[in-house]
Amino acid sequence: MPYQDRSTGLVVFGILTILLGCLTALLVLLMLVGQMAAASSTNTPPAPFSAILLAILTYGILAVALIWLGIGSIKARRWARALLLIFSWCWLLIGVMALVSTAFVMPKILAGASRGQDANHAVPAAAIAGAMVFMFLILGVILIVVPAIWIFFYQSRHVKATCETRDPVTRWTDACPLPVLAGCLWMAFSAAMLLVMPVTGLAVIPFFGMFLTGLPGALLSLALAALWAYAAWLLYKLDVRGWWLILIAFVVFTMSAVMTYARHDIAEMYQLMGYPQAQIDQIQKTGLFTGNRMAWMMSFFMVPILGYILFIKKYFQRKS
């Protein structure tokens, strides 16, 4: 079909994507500076560096990936368009869940902070409401509007045709449908993070009513990493066994986590991870994760993931 060349748009969005990667790299630098500043402070002991190592690795990988994808977009590579479309959809969906979480969490945090001050210096309710509105406007732009613009551009058939014309070679991203490829990438990324957890000392895993730590937690992390990597490979090959493996593992480990958080407070997990007691006390003051609230929150946010797993089943019909 005839199409309109979108090479200029690919260059513009590629440059913007590179800038996003640079901002993400700046976040890594800010986290390192913040950790050093907290270490030099005498008021509150800082969290162990291992506690932020996973976040630093995540943002570091994301920064490199965005810069790489931006260059690919400028060159009109079909793999870059596919991966940027996956990234944008993940960005949007995670943003929606983050806004829902913020709407639930932030009012309680601000109210608790206001109660913690004396009556003469308490934050007025109008100021709290104004701060909430301003924060939601900013988050709405970053988490909803921006990824929606990226999706609108890279999902265009004109952009797809432009990339396929300028890059006619079949790429690895063409081996399976994009929704399935997204699942493969998430599983591979999760496997990499699980491999790092035993090294950082954060291998504290909920397991059917208790937390596994030390050697048992590390072994389970490594086993899960191998399981997710194998499932990602099966998904990529459109092997229906991979879909069943993910579905069963998701249901089992969701039940395991819900059972654990229904019996244990999340503060116990942070204590096992080595967080300072002062920071744990601040988390408990919000009252958000006490009792079995964490179990309910996990159940709520697992529903969209289960819906996604059931959605991609249709791509495996012919392989079954």
DOVEXBA-772108 format. One record per residue: residue in one letter; x, y, z of N, C-alpha, C in turn. Coordinates in steps of 0.05 Angstrom, whole numbers, padded with zeros to 5 digits, always signed. Layout:
N
AXYZXYZXYZ/...
end
This chain:
320
M+00017-00024+00000+00000+00000+00000+00018+00025+00000/P+00009+00046-00013+00024+00071-00013+00025+00082+00016/Y+00048+00095+00022+00052+00106+00049+00067+00132+00047/Q+00066+00147+00068+00080+00172+00070+00107+00167+00085/D+00128+00177+00073+00154+00173+00085+00156+00188+00112/R+00165+00174+00133+00166+00186+00159+00196+00187+00169/S+00214+00189+00151+00242+00190+00159+00249+00213+00177/T+00237+00236+00171+00243+00260+00188+00232+00255+00216/G+00208+00245+00218+00197+00239+00244+00213+00219+00259/L+00224+00199+00245+00241+00179+00259+00266+00191+00270/V+00277+00211+00256+00300+00225+00266+00293+00242+00290/V+00271+00256+00289+00263+00273+00311+00258+00256+00336/F+00242+00235+00334+00236+00218+00357+00261+00203+00366/G+00279+00197+00347+00304+00184+00355+00321+00202+00373/I+00322+00228+00366+00337+00247+00382+00324+00250+00409/L+00297+00252+00410+00283+00254+00435+00287+00229+00453/T+00289+00206+00440+00293+00181+00455+00322+00181+00467/I+00341+00191+00452+00368+00193+00462+00369+00212+00486/L+00354+00234+00484+00353+00253+00507+00340+00239+00531/L+00320+00222+00527+00308+00207+00549+00329+00189+00562/G+00346+00177+00545+00367+00159+00555+00387+00175+00572/C+00393+00199+00563+00412+00216+00578+00400+00224+00605/L+00374+00231+00605+00361+00237+00631+00360+00214+00650/T+00356+00190+00638+00356+00166+00655+00384+00161+00667/A+00405+00166+00651+00432+00163+00661+00437+00184+00683/L+00425+00207+00681+00427+00228+00702+00415+00218+00728/L+00393+00203+00726+00380+00192+00750+00400+00173+00765/V+00415+00158+00749+00435+00140+00762+00455+00157+00778/L+00464+00178+00765+00484+00196+00779+00472+00208+00804/L+00446+00217+00802+00433+00228+00825+00430+00208+00848/M+00424+00183+00841+00422+00163+00862+00448+00158+00876/L+00470+00158+00861+00496+00155+00873+00503+00178+00891/V+00497+00203+00881+00503+00227+00898+00486+00226+00923/G+00460+00219+00920+00443+00217+00943+00452+00197+00964/Q+00462+00174+00954+00473+00154+00972+00497+00164+00987/M+00515+00179+00973+00538+00189+00986+00531+00211+01007/A+00511+00227+00999+00502+00248+01018+00489+00236+01043/A+00474+00214+01039+00461+00201+01062+00482+00188+01080/A+00504+00178+01067+00525+00165+01083+00540+00185+01100/S+00541+00210+01091+00555+00230+01106+00537+00244+01127/S+00511+00239+01126+00493+00251+01145+00493+00236+01171/T+00490+00251+01192+00490+00239+01219+00461+00236+01230/N+00441+00246+01216+00414+00245+01226+00402+00218+01223/T+00403+00207+01198+00390+00181+01193+00410+00163+01179/P+00414+00139+01188+00433+00121+01175+00423+00114+01147/P+00440+00114+01127+00431+00108+01100+00425+00078+01096/A+00409+00073+01076+00404+00045+01068+00429+00034+01057/P+00434+00008+01060+00458-00004+01048+00459+00000+01018/F+00483+00002+01007+00486+00007+00978+00473-00015+00962/S+00473-00039+00973+00461-00062+00958+00431-00058+00954/A+00419-00041+00972+00390-00037+00969+00383-00020+00944/I+00402-00003+00935+00396+00013+00911+00411+00002+00887/L+00427-00019+00891+00442-00030+00868+00425-00039+00845/L+00402-00053+00852+00384-00062+00831+00372-00039+00816/A+00365-00017+00830+00354+00006+00817+00375+00019+00799/I+00400+00021+00808+00421+00032+00792+00425+00016+00767/L+00426-00011+00770+00430-00028+00747+00407-00025+00727/T+00382-00024+00738+00358-00021+00720+00359+00004+00704/Y+00364+00027+00718+00365+00052+00704+00389+00054+00685/G+00411+00042+00693+00434+00042+00676+00429+00027+00650/I+00417+00003+00652+00410-00013+00628+00390+00002+00611/L+00370+00015+00624+00350+00030+00610+00363+00053+00595/A+00382+00067+00607+00395+00090+00594+00409+00081+00569/V+00425+00060+00571+00440+00049+00548+00420+00041+00526/A+00399+00027+00534+00379+00017+00515+00366+00040+00500/L+00358+00061+00514+00345+00084+00501+00363+00098+00482/I+00388+00101+00489+00407+00114+00471+00411+00097+00446/W+00413+00071+00450+00416+00052+00428+00391+00052+00410/L+00367+00053+00422+00343+00053+00407+00339+00079+00392/G+00348+00102+00404+00346+00127+00391+00363+00128+00366/I+00387+00117+00368+00404+00115+00344+00391+00097+00322/G+00379+00075+00331+00365+00058+00312+00342+00071+00299/S+00327+00088+00314+00305+00103+00302+00315+00123+00281/I+00337+00136+00287+00348+00155+00268+00356+00141+00242/K+00366+00116+00244+00373+00101+00221+00350+00086+00209/A+00326+00089+00220+00302+00076+00210+00304+00046+00210/R+00315+00035+00232+00317+00006+00234+00291-00006+00244/R+00282-00027+00232+00256-00039+00239+00256-00050+00267/W+00279-00060+00277+00281-00071+00304+00277-00048+00324/A+00288-00024+00317+00285-00001+00336+00256+00007+00338/R+00242+00007+00316+00214+00015+00316+00198-00005+00333/A+00203-00031+00329+00189-00052+00345+00194-00049+00375/L+00219-00046+00382+00226-00045+00410+00217-00019+00423/L+00217+00003+00409+00207+00028+00419+00177+00027+00423/L+00163+00013+00406+00134+00010+00409+00129-00007+00434/I+00144-00028+00438+00141-00045+00463+00147-00028+00487/F+00169-00013+00486+00177+00003+00509+00155+00024+00516/S+00144+00036+00495+00124+00057+00500+00099+00046+00512/W+00090+00022+00503+00066+00010+00515+00072+00002+00544/C+00095-00009+00550+00102-00016+00578+00103+00009+00595/W+00115+00031+00584+00116+00056+00598+00088+00067+00605/L+00070+00065+00586+00043+00074+00590+00028+00057+00611/L+00030+00031+00609+00015+00013+00627+00026+00015+00655/I+00053+00016+00658+00065+00020+00684+00058+00047+00695/G+00056+00067+00678+00049+00094+00687+00020+00095+00698/V+00002+00081+00685-00025+00080+00695-00026+00067+00723/M-00012+00045+00726-00012+00032+00753+00002+00049+00773/A+00023+00064+00765+00037+00081+00784+00019+00104+00793/L+00003+00115+00774-00015+00136+00782-00037+00126+00802/V-00047+00102+00797-00066+00091+00815-00054+00087+00842/S-00029+00077+00843-00015+00073+00869-00011+00099+00883/T-00003+00120+00867+00003+00146+00879-00023+00158+00890/A-00045+00155+00876-00070+00165+00886-00079+00153+00912/F-00070+00128+00917-00077+00114+00942-00057+00120+00964/V-00031+00123+00956-00010+00125+00976-00005+00153+00985/M-00003+00172+00966+00006+00199+00973-00012+00214+00993/P-00038+00213+00991-00055+00227+01011-00049+00217+01039/K-00044+00191+01043-00038+00181+01069-00011+00190+01079/I+00009+00191+01061+00036+00200+01068+00035+00230+01076/L+00022+00246+01060+00020+00275+01066+00005+00280+01092/A-00017+00265+01096-00032+00268+01120-00016+00260+01144/G+00000+00239+01142+00017+00230+01164+00038+00251+01170/A+00050+00263+01149+00070+00284+01153+00058+00308+01166/S+00033+00315+01159+00020+00338+01171+00014+00333+01201/R+00006+00308+01207+00000+00302+01235+00025+00302+01252/G+00048+00296+01239+00073+00294+01254+00083+00321+01263/Q+00072+00343+01253+00081+00370+01261+00063+00381+01282/D+00073+00401+01297+00057+00413+01318+00035+00430+01305/A+00015+00437+01320-00009+00451+01309-00001+00477+01297/N+00019+00491+01307+00027+00517+01296+00041+00515+01269/H+00052+00492+01263+00067+00489+01238+00055+00468+01220/A+00030+00460+01226+00017+00439+01209+00012+00449+01181/V+00015+00432+01162+00010+00439+01134-00020+00442+01129/P-00029+00465+01118-00058+00468+01113-00068+00448+01093/A-00094+00441+01096-00106+00421+01079-00106+00431+01050/A-00110+00457+01046-00110+00469+01019-00083+00466+01006/A-00061+00469+01021-00035+00466+01010-00029+00437+01002/I-00039+00418+01018-00036+00389+01011-00051+00383+00986/A-00076+00394+00983-00092+00389+00959-00078+00401+00935/G-00067+00425+00938-00053+00438+00915-00029+00422+00907/A-00014+00412+00926+00010+00396+00920+00002+00370+00906/M-00020+00358+00914-00029+00334+00901-00037+00339+00872/V-00051+00360+00867-00060+00367+00840-00036+00372+00822/F-00017+00388+00832+00007+00394+00817+00023+00369+00811/M+00026+00351+00831+00041+00327+00827+00028+00309+00806/F+00001+00307+00807-00013+00289+00788-00011+00301+00760/L-00011+00327+00757-00008+00339+00730+00020+00332+00719/I+00040+00334+00735+00067+00328+00726+00070+00298+00719/L+00060+00281+00738+00062+00253+00733+00045+00244+00709/G+00022+00257+00705+00005+00251+00683+00018+00256+00656/V+00033+00278+00655+00048+00284+00630+00070+00264+00625/I+00085+00258+00647+00109+00241+00644+00100+00212+00639/L+00080+00202+00654+00073+00174+00653+00051+00167+00633/I+00035+00186+00625+00013+00180+00607+00016+00194+00580/V+00019+00221+00580+00018+00236+00555+00042+00230+00538/V+00067+00230+00549+00091+00226+00533+00091+00198+00521/P+00087+00176+00536+00087+00150+00523+00065+00147+00503/A+00042+00160+00507+00020+00158+00488+00028+00171+00461/I+00044+00192+00462+00054+00205+00438+00073+00186+00423/W+00091+00173+00439+00110+00154+00426+00094+00131+00413/I+00074+00121+00426+00057+00099+00415+00043+00108+00390/F+00032+00132+00390+00017+00143+00367+00036+00144+00343/F+00061+00152+00347+00080+00155+00325+00089+00128+00315/Y+00100+00111+00333+00113+00087+00324+00093+00065+00316/Q+00068+00068+00323+00047+00049+00315+00036+00056+00287/S+00042+00079+00277+00032+00087+00251+00041+00068+00229/R+00023+00061+00211+00031+00044+00188+00051+00057+00170/H+00050+00084+00169+00070+00098+00153+00098+00095+00164/V+00100+00096+00191+00126+00092+00204+00136+00064+00199/K+00118+00045+00202+00125+00017+00198+00134+00012+00169/A+00120+00023+00150+00127+00020+00122+00154+00034+00116/T+00158+00057+00128+00184+00071+00124+00207+00054+00133/C+00205+00043+00157+00226+00026+00168+00230+00001+00151/E+00209-00012+00143+00212-00036+00127+00223-00031+00099/T+00219-00007+00089+00230+00000+00063+00260+00007+00065/R+00267+00022+00085+00295+00030+00089+00312+00008+00102/D+00298-00011+00114+00313-00033+00127+00299-00059+00120/P+00302-00069+00095+00287-00092+00085+00296-00119+00096/V+00317-00119+00112+00327-00145+00122+00310-00154+00145/T+00303-00179+00146+00288-00191+00168+00305-00190+00194/R+00294-00179+00215+00308-00176+00240+00298-00196+00261/W+00312-00198+00283+00304-00216+00305+00278-00209+00317/T+00270-00183+00316+00245-00174+00327+00221-00183+00310/D+00226-00194+00286+00205-00203+00268+00197-00232+00273/A+00212-00245+00291+00208-00274+00294+00181-00281+00308/C+00170-00262+00324+00145-00268+00338+00129-00242+00340/P+00103-00244+00345+00087-00219+00348+00097-00201+00371/L+00093-00176+00368+00104-00157+00388+00094-00162+00416/P+00068-00168+00420+00060-00174+00448+00075-00197+00460/V+00081-00217+00444+00096-00240+00455+00125-00232+00459/L+00136-00217+00441+00164-00207+00444+00167-00191+00469/A+00146-00175+00476+00147-00159+00501+00149-00177+00525/G+00134-00199+00525+00136-00219+00547+00163-00231+00548/C+00175-00238+00525+00202-00250+00525+00222-00231+00538/L+00221-00205+00531+00240-00185+00541+00236-00182+00571/W+00211-00181+00580+00207-00178+00609+00217-00202+00624/M+00213-00226+00614+00223-00250+00627+00254-00251+00627/A+00266-00243+00605+00296-00242+00604+00307-00222+00624/F+00294-00198+00625+00303-00178+00644+00299-00187+00673/S+00277-00200+00679+00273-00210+00706+00293-00231+00713/A+00300-00248+00694+00321-00269+00699+00348-00255+00706/A+00355-00234+00691+00380-00220+00697+00379-00208+00725/M+00357-00196+00733+00355-00184+00759+00356-00205+00782/L+00344-00228+00777+00345-00250+00797+00373-00260+00800/L+00389-00259+00779+00417-00268+00781+00433-00249+00799/V+00426-00224+00798+00440-00203+00814+00432-00204+00843/M+00408-00211+00849+00397-00209+00876+00414-00223+00897/P+00424-00248+00893+00440-00261+00913+00466-00245+00919/V+00477-00232+00898+00502-00217+00902+00497-00193+00919/T+00474-00180+00916+00468-00156+00932+00458-00161+00960/G+00452-00187+00966+00441-00193+00992+00411-00188+00994/L+00398-00182+00971+00369-00176+00971+00352-00201+00964/A+00364-00224+00964+00350-00249+00957+00332-00257+00981/V+00313-00241+00987+00293-00247+01008+00266-00251+00993/I+00258-00276+00991+00236-00283+00974+00213-00295+00990/P+00188-00284+00986+00165-00296+01000+00160-00323+00989/F+00156-00342+01007+00152-00370+00999+00132-00384+01017/F+00107-00383+01008+00085-00397+01021+00084-00393+01052/G+00083-00368+01059+00079-00361+01087+00104-00354+01102/M+00127-00354+01089+00152-00347+01103+00171-00333+01082/F+00192-00321+01093+00213-00309+01076+00237-00327+01075/L+00246-00334+01050+00270-00349+01047+00293-00329+01045/T+00314-00333+01061+00337-00316+01061+00363-00332+01059/G+00385-00319+01058+00411-00333+01058+00414-00352+01034/L+00425-00375+01040+00430-00395+01018+00404-00404+01005/P+00382-00411+01021+00357-00419+01008+00346-00398+00989/G+00347-00372+00998+00337-00351+00982+00353-00347+00957/A+00380-00349+00959+00398-00347+00936+00393-00369+00916/L+00390-00394+00926+00385-00416+00908+00358-00414+00894/L+00338-00404+00908+00312-00400+00895+00314-00378+00874/S+00329-00357+00879+00332-00336+00860+00345-00347+00834/L+00366-00363+00838+00380-00374+00815+00361-00393+00799/A+00346-00409+00814+00327-00427+00801+00306-00412+00785/L+00295-00391+00797+00276-00374+00783+00288-00361+00759/A+00313-00352+00761+00326-00340+00738+00328-00359+00715/A+00335-00384+00721+00337-00405+00700+00309-00411+00688/L+00289-00411+00705+00261-00417+00696+00251-00394+00678/W+00256-00369+00686+00247-00347+00669+00262-00346+00643/A+00288-00351+00643+00303-00351+00618+00293-00373+00599/Y+00288-00396+00610+00278-00418+00593+00250-00411+00582/A+00233-00400+00599+00206-00392+00590+00208-00370+00568/A+00226-00351+00571+00230-00330+00551+00238-00342+00524/W+00255-00362+00525+00264-00375+00500+00241-00390+00487/L+00225-00404+00503+00202-00418+00491+00182-00399+00480/L+00177-00377+00494+00158-00357+00483+00168-00346+00457/Y+00194-00340+00455+00205-00328+00431+00201-00347+00407/K+00203-00373+00413+00199-00394+00392+00170-00400+00387/L+00152-00386+00401+00123-00390+00399+00115-00419+00406/D+00129-00429+00426+00124-00456+00436+00104-00453+00459/V+00081-00466+00456+00059-00464+00475+00067-00473+00503/R+00088-00490+00505+00097-00499+00531+00108-00475+00548/G+00119-00455+00534+00128-00432+00548+00105-00416+00560/W+00083-00415+00546+00060-00400+00556+00049-00415+00581/W+00046-00441+00579+00036-00456+00602+00055-00454+00626/L+00081-00454+00621+00101-00452+00642+00098-00425+00657/I+00094-00403+00641+00091-00377+00654+00065-00375+00669/L+00044-00385+00658+00018-00384+00671+00019-00399+00698/I+00029-00423+00698+00030-00439+00722+00048-00426+00743/A+00072-00417+00734+00091-00405+00753+00079-00379+00764/F+00065-00364+00748+00053-00339+00757+00032-00344+00779/V+00015-00363+00774-00006-00370+00793+00006-00380+00819/V+00026-00398+00817+00038-00410+00841+00052-00389+00858/F+00068-00372+00845+00084-00353+00861+00067-00329+00870/T+00045-00323+00856+00027-00303+00866+00013-00313+00891/M+00004-00338+00891-00008-00350+00915+00013-00350+00938/S+00038-00357+00931+00058-00358+00952+00063-00330+00964/A+00064-00309+00948+00069-00282+00958+00045-00272+00974/V+00021-00277+00965-00003-00268+00979-00005-00282+01006/M+00001-00308+01007+00000-00323+01032+00021-00312+01052/T+00045-00305+01042+00066-00294+01059+00059-00267+01070/Y+00050-00249+01053+00044-00221+01062+00018-00220+01078/A+00002-00241+01076-00022-00242+01094-00014-00249+01122/R+00009-00262+01126+00018-00270+01153+00040-00252+01164/H+00055-00239+01146+00078-00224+01155+00077-00195+01145/D+00086-00177+01161+00088-00149+01153+00111-00145+01135/I+00109-00126+01116+00130-00121+01097+00155-00111+01111/A+00152-00099+01136+00175-00089+01151+00194-00112+01157/E+00184-00136+01160+00201-00159+01166+00220-00164+01142/M+00209-00160+01118+00226-00165+01094+00248-00144+01093/Y+00242-00119+01099+00262-00098+01098+00283-00102+01120/Q+00275-00113+01143+00294-00119+01164+00313-00141+01155/L+00303-00161+01141+00320-00183+01131+00338-00173+01109/M+00330-00152+01095+00347-00140+01074+00369-00122+01085/G+00367-00116+01111+00387-00099+01123+00382-00070+01123/Y+00357-00062+01119+00350-00033+01119+00353-00022+01148/P+00361+00003+01151+00362+00015+01177+00335+00016+01190/Q+00334+00013+01216+00308+00013+01230+00294+00039+01228/A+00309+00062+01226+00296+00088+01223+00280+00090+01198/Q+00290+00079+01176+00275+00079+01151+00251+00060+01152/I+00254+00038+01165+00232+00019+01168+00209+00032+01185/D+00217+00047+01206+00197+00061+01222+00182+00082+01206/Q+00196+00096+01188+00182+00115+01171+00162+00102+01152/I+00169+00079+01142+00150+00064+01125+00126+00055+01141/Q+00130+00046+01165+00108+00036+01182+00090+00059+01190/K+00101+00083+01193+00084+00106+01201+00062+00112+01181/T+00067+00106+01156+00046+00111+01136+00022+00093+01140/G+00026+00069+01151+00005+00050+01155-00005+00037+01130/L+00010+00041+01108+00000+00030+01082+00005+00001+01079/F+00028-00009+01089+00036-00036+01084+00034-00054+01109/T+00020-00044+01129+00017-00059+01154-00005-00080+01151/G-00003-00101+01168-00024-00122+01167-00023-00136+01141/N-00047-00142+01130-00049-00156+01105-00054-00138+01081/R-00049-00112+01084-00054-00093+01062-00037-00099+01038/M-00012-00107+01043+00006-00114+01021-00004-00137+01005/A-00017-00156+01018-00028-00179+01003-00050-00170+00985/W-00067-00152+00995-00089-00141+00978-00078-00125+00955/M-00058-00109+00960-00046-00093+00938-00034-00110+00917/M-00020-00131+00925-00008-00150+00906-00029-00163+00889/S-00051-00172+00902-00073-00185+00888-00085-00166+00867/F-00087-00141+00874-00099-00121+00855-00081-00117+00831/F-00055-00114+00835-00037-00108+00813-00029-00133+00797/M-00035-00157+00807-00029-00181+00792-00051-00186+00771/V-00074-00174+00775-00096-00179+00756-00089-00170+00728/P-00078-00146+00723-00071-00139+00695-00050-00157+00683/I-00031-00167+00700-00010-00185+00689-00023-00211+00681/L-00042-00221+00697-00056-00246+00689-00072-00241+00663/G-00084-00218+00661-00099-00211+00636-00081-00211+00612/Y-00056-00201+00615-00037-00200+00593-00029-00229+00585/I-00024-00246+00605-00016-00273+00599-00038-00288+00583/L-00063-00284+00592-00086-00296+00578-00089-00284+00550/F-00083-00258+00547-00086-00245+00521-00068-00257+00500/I-00042-00262+00507-00023-00271+00487-00027-00301+00480/K-00045-00315+00493-00049-00343+00487-00057-00348+00458/K-00071-00328+00447-00081-00332+00419-00058-00335+00399/Y-00035-00325+00406-00012-00326+00387+00001-00354+00387/F-00008-00371+00405+00004-00398+00406-00015-00420+00396/Q-00038-00412+00386-00058-00431+00378-00047-00451+00357/R-00033-00441+00337-00023-00458+00316-00001-00476+00325/K+00014-00467+00346+00036-00484+00356+00026-00505+00375/S+00002-00502+00386-00008-00521+00405-00018-00546+00390/
end
